[in-house]
Amino acid sequence: MRIALFTETFLPKVDGIVTRLSHTVDHLHRLGHQVLVFSPEGGLKEYKGAKINGIPGFPLPLYPELKLALPRPSIRQELELFQPDLIHIVNPAVLGVGGLYYAKSLGIPLVASYHTHLPKYLEHYGLGMLEGLLWELLKAMHNQAVVNLVTSTAMQEALTEHGVERVKVWQKGVDTESFDPSLASAEMRSHLTQGHPESPLLLYVGRLSAEKEIDRIKPVLEAIPGARLALVGDGPYRADLERIFADTPTLFAGYMTGKTLGAAFASADAFVFPSRTETLGLVLLEAMAAGCPVIAANAGGIPDIVTDGVNGYLFDPFEENGAIAATQRLLANASECATLRHNARAEAERWGWAAATQQLQGFYQAVLSQQSLVSAA
């Protein structure tokens, strides 16, 4: 197959969407498929056998880490040269709309996938009144696709309830080599605790942005005597968080990747994840693969990953002390914590990227078979 992939974000940016896409591109190449990526310009021209067509863009005003890349006529020329069997648009916003347009105008089957729960993000940026309008726009775009892929059953239900059709779940995946309990490191723990490795270590990994609700970790940190917090990642909300956590033993560790990030997960006592807007929460699966006990909000796609009391703890995000109680329970019982670590790793081992990409290949083949039947009719 020849697949043209349109995405609003790609390498060298680091986030859950890019993690999924980079592994997907790699495994599609291993399966013998050819991939052409259209993304905001980031300096890369090729990745794992796929040509990257970088489109110049400009920073999103409320979220400067993201670039808006406007479609341009050269995209049509590249598509005509590449002759894709299908077009896959990821989180269509601006560049993805171009992918939708070219799919329709060139008669190429269209697949769409939904990875960021944008309607729920709006309230964190003072734009909650636009949620209904955004759902209408999303419905109009996604219903042009032959199939719409989501990363959890919760998102399948949400999109279906808002009128999006033909929604299927694209299973989760995780790199179980880069994230492994054996990567636990005294040196990493000392770094993350700022020289206090004996202290309870809470960890957050991900974008430092308002919708992640990272400020809600502060009461948890303050409720655990001697606890320390490490925030791994960066983003537009960092300066605000530095003010919020200024009077606490919190390390802003910046970005980490690969086995360095795996060591951070494996060296922590608990991974605390308060976000209520996750379509899946891929970072949770990475924490679990590293054997780090997870404490997460019972919301969005998170319950698809975390089974409360089995491989982590879920808390009611609307209960004021829910995260505090769950963290205290975890840290107070060493044997239960060890069981959670074991079960978390076992759960992660079920979900490799190869299997997730083979499932995606199946979706693609079904779309092409459907197109063949329509053409023959």
Secondary structure, DSSP 8 states (H G I E B T S, - for coil): -EEEEEES--TTS-SHHHHHHHHHHHHHHHTT-EEEEEEE--S-SEETTEEEEEE-EEEETTEEEEEEE---THHHHHHHHH--SEEEEES-SSHHHHHHHHHHHHT--EEEEE-S-HHHHGGGGT-GGGHHHHHHHHHHHHTTSSEEEESSHHHHHHHHHTT--SEEE------TTTS-GGG--HHHHHHHTTS-TTS-EEEEES---GGG-GGGGHHHHHHSTT-EEEEEB--TTHHHHHHHTTTS-EEEEE---HHHHHHHHHH-SEEEE--S--SS-HHHHHHHHTT--EEEES-TTGGGT--BTTTEEEE-TTSTTHHHHHHHHHHH-HHHHHHHHHHHHHHHTT--HHHHHHHHHHHHHHHHHHHHHHHH-
